[in-house]
Amino acid sequence: MQVLAEQPLLISLMVGLIGGALLYGWTQTGKRAAAILGLVFLLLVPAVWIISSMMVTDREQIEAIIYQAAAAVEANDHEAALQYIADPQAKAQAAQELPNYIFSLARVNRIRSIVMIEGSYPPQADVDMSVKVDVSSKRGGIRDMRVPRRLLLQFEKGSDDQWKIVKYEHMPIAGGPDQFSTGN
């Protein structure tokens, strides 16, 4: 089902090819069963897209949380941003960092990967992404500075079926950690 939800084009192409092959077989043999099956397979193509649009995969849930958290950071709504973090240590780290800054922009540039960790219980996923923020320091040392960062997140699915961040680290886009990098 995961493949159906995440790759509807691939599935619909396969179903369409089977339907087309059956209809071609009907034109060659004249067997009515091939024509009926071919039409059924062709009618399944829109069904694939409808089912795909109705399903929300774990990756899609994680991606939605990432964009919601970025919107909360951009709005300087620290409480809303912290609600996506489950681990007490990571939440304390974020609660300590966020109030030091005023964000005028917080955007996800690119989600490089969302990797589901096979065999983990509860289910976990690692996310590697790049973000950019326009940030000012509350102390006044930094004013509307554009800062691109690489963000590494680890998500865990709770007993309530909600994905939460249990670990996060930010660092420069290229290279290793700098004086502003975090990790826990």
MOFEN-V854230 format. One record per helix or strand of 3 or more residues. SS is the DSSP state (~ for helix, > for strand). FROM is the first residue (numbers start at 1). TO is the last residue. If there is no record, write none. Layout:
ss=SS from=FROM to=TO
ss=SS from=FROM to=TO
This chain:
ss=~ from=2 to=6
ss=~ from=8 to=29
ss=~ from=32 to=54
ss=~ from=58 to=74
ss=~ from=78 to=82
ss=~ from=88 to=98
ss=> from=101 to=117
ss=> from=124 to=137
ss=> from=145 to=157
ss=> from=163 to=171
